[in-house]
Each structure stands twice: as C-alpha cells, then as structure tokens.
Amino acid sequence: MWELICHHRYCWGTIAADRSVWRSDGQSFGVQPLTDHIGLHFPGPQSRIVVPRTEPWLSLTGIRIEVTLRIASYPSGQQHLIAGDGSFGMYLEHAVLFGYCGDNATMESVNTTSDMVAQFTPVPLGRWIRLTFEHNGFNAMALFINDALAATRPVINAIPGAGPQGVVIGNGIGTTLGYLRGDIESVKVWRIDPRAMQREFLARPLDPAVAECWNEFLRSLRHALRNNPDCARSLADTLAGLTNGFERALAQKDQHDIDEFSKICDEYRKLWRAGLIDSAQMQELAARLRAWLIAKGLFNPDDLALQQLPDDPCFQLILKQLSPLTCDPELMVLLKAFAGNPRRRKRPRRS
C-alpha cells in the first residue's frame, strides 16, 4: 500500500541525501551538524532543508510522515517540522502537534488537543522522539507520538500533489517565522502506492495468449492517447471527476458501510488472484456489489454523466483506435456482471 519516497537521515554533516529509490535530495540552509548525535540543528529563522518538487511529490493521495527530532523549547507561534507547498504539513504550536492537508481553500487538519484519542499528550522537550502524521488517502488522518496514537479525525479530501515550491523540512513554506527550535535526526515520507492497482491487476493468472491480448490493447491505448492529447486530457479529467466523486461519497458513509465495502473488495481480490474471473462466485459478487452501491446511493445507473460518456466525441475517437479485448472472454463475462442489465437509454423523438 505504502511506497517510501523520501528518507533523509542526517549523518553526513549538512548533506541532505535521500536514501529512497527516488533520490529526493534536499539543499541545506543555515543548519549545523550535531557533534553528539546523528542529526542537524536548526539555529535560526533561515534554517531549513528544501526538497525540490520531483515526480513522487506530484501524486500523493495519502501520506505517512515520520520525523525523529528533539525539541528545545515551546516558543510563541508555530514550529514547522515539514511542509509541502499547498499539499501537507506538520507543525507544533506550544506542546500541541498538528497535521494538515490541502491548500488554504481546502485545508483539513488534526491536532492532539481537540482530536485527542484519550487524553492530551504534550510533545516532550529535551529528548529524542518520533512524531508521525498519517492520512490514509481516503477518510481519516491520525497523529502518533512515539508510535502511540494521540489523535484522529475524519477527512474528506485526498492530499494534492506538492506545489512549485516543493517541500521544506524544519521550517514553513515562504516564511522565516515558523522554524524549528531543535534538532532533526531523520525524516521518512511514504505515499499511497500509485501502482497498487496495476500490481493487483497483474496478480491475476494470465496465459500467454491473454497476456499478449492485453499488451496489444495497452500499446493501442498509449498510441491513441499520444496522438490525441486534448481528448486524452478531457477523458482523464472526466474519469478523475467520477472517481473522486465516488471516493468522497464513500468516505462520508458511516464506518459500518465502509467496512462492508472493504469486505466485498477483499472477496473480489481473492477471486481475482485465484483466476476465478468468470466463475459463478465472481458473478454473484459483482451483482451483489452493484446492488449494494445502488442501495447506498453510491452508484446511479441512470446518471446522465455516465449515460452520455459512450456518446462523447473523445470517447468515440479513442475507442475506434483501440485493439479489442474480446480475446479475454473471462473479463467480458465479469464486465457484463458488473453492468447488470442496463436499460437502453431512450432517445428523444424527432418531430
């Protein structure tokens, strides 16, 4: 689920090198290496580490941040641990830990006072601690102090990609007022793995003929999208809107409904990985999922946007350039089960 995209451990002077495969190295400003411990000291308002915005920071959705640090004092105002431009951040205000996501217009936050789990836990001074902020990419944010859950709250929005100013460690974006009064040993950042769906799809057993069928389909899709960039962007925006709308609606359901949806998805994954794509069990599950989504108001087969999609000029243009997937008959059976028995949309009579 999680993919490590940044791992800074400050053990080579002021060098801010990333140990993850993404090489999200940073540039240090006004920091000092510790002489008694691995880490960096942030002595003043200009102290910060700037990590440029690179590919992994553009697609986040969900995030998990672990910062191992030592706080010297509780000054007035904020002490920023990490901040992603218009995207996410962690900061201290006195002894209270905050985590947030979104830009100024969509910001949602969690903190260890109003969202505390049991009782308020102040961030301790003068010793090394690990502070963690997690956004599950769906419906919840949480804060941990030394791995103990300190606060949690619901969330509606996913985490957007970082803006052009990238990521700053030990200070805020575009400010000199919110620097950290203390030391940082390491910073680790994970994101929701954007290739999780692809890996799940490939977990299905495929014989060589069906695998080649999919290779040809994907080649034709890449070719069609590359040759029709305006349509590619239009369809991507339409599909993203439908997906985001569904996820936001599901995230606002009660936990019983969310758990029930997760259980159905787990059943689906087991059948998919077992290669039971067109089995009676899978068809029954698809029909049950479709009925459940309709009953919960999460899917409307009469939704005008869905009905109009097949007639969209861009959809038609791309579709004509794709290799057919009829060579994967198991998938065709599954898609028909998910589709149910759609009624033909009535066209207006011509006068």
Backbone torsions as a table, in degrees:
resi	resn	phi	psi	omega
1	MET	NA	-49.4	-177.2
2	TRP	-94.0	146.1	175.4
3	GLU	-125.9	124.0	179.0
4	LEU	-71.8	122.3	-178.8
5	ILE	-116.9	-8.1	179.8
6	CYS	-157.1	126.6	176.6
7	HIS	-141.1	95.1	176.1
8	HIS	-99.5	124.2	170.9
9	ARG	-127.6	116.2	-166.0
10	TYR	-87.7	84.6	-176.1
11	CYS	-123.8	5.3	179.6
12	TRP	-124.7	69.8	-179.2
13	GLY	63.3	-129.3	179.6
14	THR	-100.1	12.8	178.9
15	ILE	-70.7	128.5	-179.7
16	ALA	-108.6	72.9	-176.4
17	ALA	-93.4	140.6	179.9
18	ASP	-93.2	128.6	-179.8
19	ARG	-90.6	-4.3	178.6
20	SER	-77.8	170.0	-178.8
21	VAL	-68.0	-15.0	-175.6
22	TRP	-85.4	-13.8	178.3
23	ARG	54.2	51.2	176.6
24	SER	-84.0	65.1	-179.4
25	ASP	-67.3	152.2	179.0
26	GLY	-116.0	169.0	176.0
27	GLN	-115.7	128.9	-175.1
28	SER	-91.0	140.4	176.8
29	PHE	-134.8	121.5	172.6
30	GLY	63.3	30.3	177.9
31	VAL	-111.0	161.5	-177.7
32	GLN	-130.6	136.9	176.1
33	PRO	-71.0	143.6	176.9
34	LEU	-77.3	145.4	179.5
35	THR	-95.8	-19.3	-175.9
36	ASP	-108.8	2.7	-174.0
37	HIS	-166.6	156.2	171.4
38	ILE	-67.4	129.4	177.6
39	GLY	147.8	179.5	-179.6
40	LEU	-125.1	143.8	176.1
41	HIS	-101.9	139.2	179.8
42	PHE	-110.3	94.3	-170.0
43	PRO	-85.6	-17.4	-174.0
44	GLY	-156.1	-179.2	-173.7
45	PRO	-59.1	-27.9	-179.4
46	GLN	-85.6	-5.4	-175.4
47	SER	-69.6	128.4	180.0
48	ARG	-173.4	163.3	168.3
49	ILE	-123.5	125.8	-177.5
50	VAL	-106.5	123.6	178.0
51	VAL	-108.6	115.4	-178.6
52	PRO	-61.1	152.8	176.9
53	ARG	-73.7	113.3	176.7
54	THR	-122.3	-179.4	-169.8
55	GLU	-48.9	-47.6	-175.6
56	PRO	-65.2	-21.9	-179.1
57	TRP	-82.7	-8.4	-176.7
58	LEU	-82.7	-24.2	-177.5
59	SER	-129.6	103.3	-173.5
60	LEU	-114.3	-61.1	-178.4
61	THR	67.6	-65.6	175.5
62	GLY	-127.6	157.6	-174.8
63	ILE	-150.3	150.3	172.3
64	ARG	-134.0	125.3	-176.9
65	ILE	-122.6	129.3	173.5
66	GLU	-120.0	124.0	177.5
67	VAL	-121.7	121.6	174.9
68	THR	-98.9	119.0	-170.5
69	LEU	-150.3	171.4	175.9
70	ARG	-134.2	120.6	-176.9
71	ILE	-95.1	134.1	-178.5
72	ALA	-88.9	-35.5	-174.4
73	SER	-159.1	171.3	174.4
74	TYR	-109.9	86.2	178.2
75	PRO	-75.7	169.0	171.9
76	SER	-69.8	151.8	-178.9
77	GLY	85.8	-161.7	-173.3
78	GLN	-107.1	150.5	170.6
79	GLN	-119.2	109.9	-177.3
80	HIS	-83.5	128.5	174.9
81	LEU	-87.3	-44.7	179.1
82	ILE	-158.1	146.1	179.8
83	ALA	-146.1	129.1	172.4
84	GLY	-103.8	130.2	-173.8
85	ASP	-55.6	112.7	178.9
86	GLY	61.7	25.1	-169.1
87	SER	-133.1	-58.9	-174.9
88	PHE	-160.2	170.9	174.7
89	GLY	179.6	165.1	172.4
90	MET	-134.2	138.4	175.4
91	TYR	-152.6	163.6	175.4
92	LEU	-110.1	140.8	169.9
93	GLU	-128.0	105.6	-166.7
94	HIS	57.2	-123.4	-177.6
95	ALA	-98.1	10.4	-175.7
96	VAL	-98.1	131.7	178.6
97	LEU	-96.0	134.4	178.4
98	PHE	-121.7	145.9	167.3
99	GLY	-132.1	145.8	-177.5
100	TYR	-148.2	162.8	175.0
101	CYS	-140.3	154.2	176.8
102	GLY	95.8	172.3	176.1
103	ASP	-90.9	-171.3	-175.9
104	ASN	-61.4	-30.3	-176.7
105	ALA	-81.4	-27.6	-174.1
106	THR	-119.7	13.3	-170.5
107	MET	-63.0	135.8	171.6
108	GLU	-128.7	142.4	-175.1
109	SER	-139.5	163.0	176.2
110	VAL	-134.9	143.6	178.3
111	ASN	-145.0	165.8	-170.9
112	THR	-87.0	11.8	171.8
113	THR	-109.7	-69.7	-176.0
114	SER	-69.1	-20.3	-178.9
115	ASP	-114.0	18.7	-175.2
116	MET	-63.6	150.1	-176.9
117	VAL	-78.7	-49.6	-178.3
118	ALA	-125.0	-64.4	177.4
119	GLN	-141.4	158.9	-176.9
120	PHE	-64.4	130.5	177.2
121	THR	-116.0	106.8	179.3
122	PRO	-70.0	146.3	174.2
123	VAL	-70.9	120.9	-173.5
124	PRO	-72.2	154.7	178.9
125	LEU	-100.7	153.2	166.8
126	GLY	74.7	8.4	176.0
127	ARG	-144.4	159.1	-177.7
128	TRP	-73.5	130.6	-179.1
129	ILE	-138.6	163.1	176.0
130	ARG	-117.8	120.9	179.0
131	LEU	-110.6	135.1	-173.7
132	THR	-131.7	135.3	172.4
133	PHE	-120.2	131.7	-179.5
134	GLU	-133.5	132.3	171.3
135	HIS	-119.8	119.4	-171.1
136	ASN	-78.3	6.3	178.3
137	GLY	78.2	5.2	-174.1
138	PHE	-137.4	-70.5	-170.5
139	ASN	-144.8	10.6	-176.0
140	ALA	-151.4	145.4	170.5
141	MET	-121.2	153.3	-179.4
142	ALA	-150.2	153.9	174.4
143	LEU	-123.3	141.5	180.0
144	PHE	-128.9	142.3	173.4
145	ILE	-119.0	115.0	-173.8
146	ASN	50.2	46.4	175.7
147	ASP	72.4	-2.2	176.8
148	ALA	-91.0	129.3	-179.9
149	LEU	-63.1	122.1	-177.6
150	ALA	-108.1	-30.1	-177.0
151	ALA	-159.1	151.1	175.2
152	THR	-155.3	153.3	175.8
153	ARG	-160.5	157.6	177.3
154	PRO	-68.7	159.4	177.7
155	VAL	-144.6	148.7	-179.0
156	ILE	-103.0	-43.3	-172.8
157	ASN	-91.5	143.5	170.3
158	ALA	-75.8	168.4	-179.1
159	ILE	-83.6	123.3	177.5
160	PRO	-74.8	163.0	175.8
161	GLY	-64.2	155.6	180.0
162	ALA	-67.3	144.8	-180.0
163	GLY	-78.4	-174.0	-172.7
164	PRO	-62.5	-23.2	179.4
165	GLN	-82.9	2.3	172.2
166	GLY	69.4	-137.9	-174.7
167	VAL	-126.5	136.7	177.9
168	VAL	-120.0	133.7	178.5
169	ILE	-110.4	132.3	177.6
170	GLY	81.8	9.1	179.0
171	ASN	-166.3	173.9	178.5
172	GLY	-92.4	172.3	176.2
173	ILE	-76.3	120.3	174.9
174	GLY	65.2	30.2	179.9
175	THR	-138.6	154.8	171.6
176	THR	-117.8	6.4	-174.6
177	LEU	-94.3	-20.2	-171.9
178	GLY	-110.8	34.7	-176.7
179	TYR	-75.3	159.4	-178.6
180	LEU	-77.4	128.6	174.3
181	ARG	-94.0	81.0	-177.8
182	GLY	167.5	-153.5	-173.5
183	ASP	-130.1	149.5	175.4
184	ILE	-123.4	129.4	175.8
185	GLU	-89.5	-46.0	-177.2
186	SER	-156.1	157.0	175.3
187	VAL	-135.1	128.9	175.2
188	LYS	-125.3	135.4	179.4
189	VAL	-131.3	128.2	173.5
190	TRP	-113.9	154.2	170.8
191	ARG	-125.6	162.1	170.9
192	ILE	-60.9	128.8	-176.4
193	ASP	-63.7	112.7	-177.8
194	PRO	-69.9	-13.1	179.5
195	ARG	-99.7	13.0	-177.3
196	ALA	-61.7	-42.6	-179.8
197	MET	-65.2	-38.5	178.4
198	GLN	-64.0	-43.2	179.1
199	ARG	-64.7	-38.4	178.6
200	GLU	-64.7	-41.4	178.7
201	PHE	-61.9	-41.1	-178.1
202	LEU	-74.3	-10.5	176.7
203	ALA	-74.0	-10.2	177.8
204	ARG	-76.1	135.2	175.5
205	PRO	-63.3	131.8	-179.6
206	LEU	-131.1	128.3	173.3
207	ASP	-79.9	162.7	-173.9
208	PRO	-56.0	-37.8	-177.1
209	ALA	-66.4	-44.2	179.7
210	VAL	-69.5	-36.4	177.5
211	ALA	-61.9	-42.0	178.4
212	GLU	-67.8	-34.7	175.5
213	CYS	-57.6	-45.5	-179.7
214	TRP	-70.2	-37.2	176.7
215	ASN	-58.9	-43.8	-179.9
216	GLU	-66.9	-40.0	178.2
217	PHE	-62.3	-45.6	-178.4
218	LEU	-67.8	-35.8	175.0
219	ARG	-61.6	-44.0	-179.9
220	SER	-67.4	-34.7	178.2
221	LEU	-66.1	-46.9	178.7
222	ARG	-59.9	-41.6	179.9
223	HIS	-63.3	-45.0	-178.4
224	ALA	-64.9	-42.0	-179.6
225	LEU	-68.9	-38.8	179.7
226	ARG	-66.2	-36.3	-177.7
227	ASN	-83.2	-10.7	-179.0
228	ASN	-133.2	66.6	-171.7
229	PRO	-62.3	-35.9	179.7
230	ASP	-65.3	-44.1	177.5
231	CYS	-66.6	-36.6	178.3
232	ALA	-59.9	-44.8	178.8
233	ARG	-65.9	-40.6	-179.1
234	SER	-63.1	-46.2	179.9
235	LEU	-67.7	-38.2	178.2
236	ALA	-61.8	-41.7	178.9
237	ASP	-65.4	-40.7	179.3
238	THR	-63.6	-47.5	-178.8
239	LEU	-66.5	-38.7	178.2
240	ALA	-64.4	-38.7	178.5
241	GLY	-63.8	-43.2	178.5
242	LEU	-64.9	-43.4	-179.4
243	THR	-65.0	-47.9	-179.2
244	ASN	-63.8	-38.2	178.4
245	GLY	-62.9	-42.3	178.1
246	PHE	-64.3	-46.4	-177.3
247	GLU	-64.1	-38.9	178.6
248	ARG	-65.7	-40.3	179.5
249	ALA	-66.5	-42.4	179.2
250	LEU	-65.6	-40.3	-178.8
251	ALA	-61.4	-24.1	-178.6
252	GLN	-90.6	-1.6	175.3
253	LYS	-74.7	164.0	178.2
254	ASP	-73.4	165.7	-172.6
255	GLN	-63.7	-30.1	178.4
256	HIS	-62.2	-44.6	179.2
257	ASP	-66.2	-41.1	179.5
258	ILE	-63.1	-42.3	178.7
259	ASP	-64.9	-38.1	179.2
260	GLU	-65.9	-41.2	176.9
261	PHE	-62.6	-42.9	179.1
262	SER	-62.1	-38.0	179.3
263	LYS	-65.0	-43.3	177.8
264	ILE	-61.9	-42.2	179.6
265	CYS	-63.7	-37.7	177.2
266	ASP	-63.6	-41.1	177.1
267	GLU	-61.6	-42.2	179.5
268	TYR	-60.9	-46.1	-177.9
269	ARG	-62.4	-38.8	179.6
270	LYS	-63.8	-44.0	179.1
271	LEU	-67.4	-40.1	-179.9
272	TRP	-62.1	-47.9	-178.0
273	ARG	-67.7	-25.3	177.7
274	ALA	-83.0	-5.0	-179.9
275	GLY	79.2	16.6	-178.2
276	LEU	-91.6	53.9	-170.2
277	ILE	-68.2	-42.6	-177.4
278	ASP	-108.6	21.9	-178.5
279	SER	-72.9	163.9	176.8
280	ALA	-62.2	-36.8	179.2
281	GLN	-62.6	-42.7	-178.7
282	MET	-68.3	-40.4	179.0
283	GLN	-64.1	-39.2	177.6
284	GLU	-65.4	-40.6	179.7
285	LEU	-65.2	-42.4	179.2
286	ALA	-61.2	-43.6	179.0
287	ALA	-65.3	-38.6	179.4
288	ARG	-67.2	-42.0	178.9
289	LEU	-63.2	-44.2	-179.8
290	ARG	-60.6	-44.9	179.7
291	ALA	-64.9	-39.4	-179.6
292	TRP	-64.9	-44.6	-179.8
293	LEU	-62.1	-39.8	178.4
294	ILE	-66.8	-43.9	-178.7
295	ALA	-63.2	-33.6	-178.4
296	LYS	-88.7	2.8	179.1
297	GLY	73.0	22.0	-179.4
298	LEU	-97.9	-9.4	178.3
299	PHE	-148.0	130.7	178.7
300	ASN	-124.2	106.2	-178.4
301	PRO	-61.8	-17.3	178.6
302	ASP	-96.4	9.8	179.0
303	ASP	-58.2	125.3	-175.0
304	LEU	-61.5	-37.7	-179.4
305	ALA	-62.2	-40.4	178.0
306	LEU	-69.2	-41.5	-178.2
307	GLN	-65.6	-32.5	-178.0
308	GLN	-83.2	-16.7	-176.6
309	LEU	-57.8	-46.2	-179.5
310	PRO	-61.5	-24.9	-179.8
311	ASP	-91.6	-2.4	-179.8
312	ASP	-63.1	130.4	-177.8
313	PRO	-56.5	-39.0	179.2
314	CYS	-67.3	-42.6	177.6
315	PHE	-58.7	-45.7	179.9
316	GLN	-63.8	-40.8	-178.9
317	LEU	-63.4	-46.4	-179.9
318	ILE	-67.8	-42.0	-176.6
319	LEU	-59.2	-38.9	-177.9
320	LYS	-65.5	-19.5	-176.2
321	GLN	-99.5	2.9	-176.3
322	LEU	-94.7	143.6	172.3
323	SER	-71.5	141.7	-176.8
324	PRO	-69.5	150.5	177.1
325	LEU	-102.7	16.7	178.0
326	THR	-65.1	-15.0	176.4
327	CYS	-75.5	-0.1	173.8
328	ASP	-118.0	75.2	-173.4
329	PRO	-63.2	-29.9	178.5
330	GLU	-61.7	-43.1	179.5
331	LEU	-66.2	-36.9	179.4
332	MET	-60.8	-40.2	177.6
333	VAL	-61.9	-43.7	-178.8
334	LEU	-65.1	-44.0	-179.5
335	LEU	-62.4	-38.4	177.7
336	LYS	-65.8	-36.3	178.3
337	ALA	-65.5	-42.0	177.2
338	PHE	-65.3	-37.3	-177.7
339	ALA	-71.9	-21.2	-176.7
340	GLY	68.7	-140.4	177.3
341	ASN	-118.6	74.7	-175.5
342	PRO	-61.0	137.2	176.7
343	ARG	-78.4	142.4	176.9
344	ARG	-68.2	129.7	-179.7
345	ARG	-69.9	131.4	-180.0
346	LYS	-72.6	131.8	176.2
347	ARG	-93.1	145.5	-179.9
348	PRO	-64.2	142.2	178.5
349	ARG	-69.9	141.9	175.8
350	ARG	-82.1	135.0	-179.5
351	SER	-82.9	NA	NA
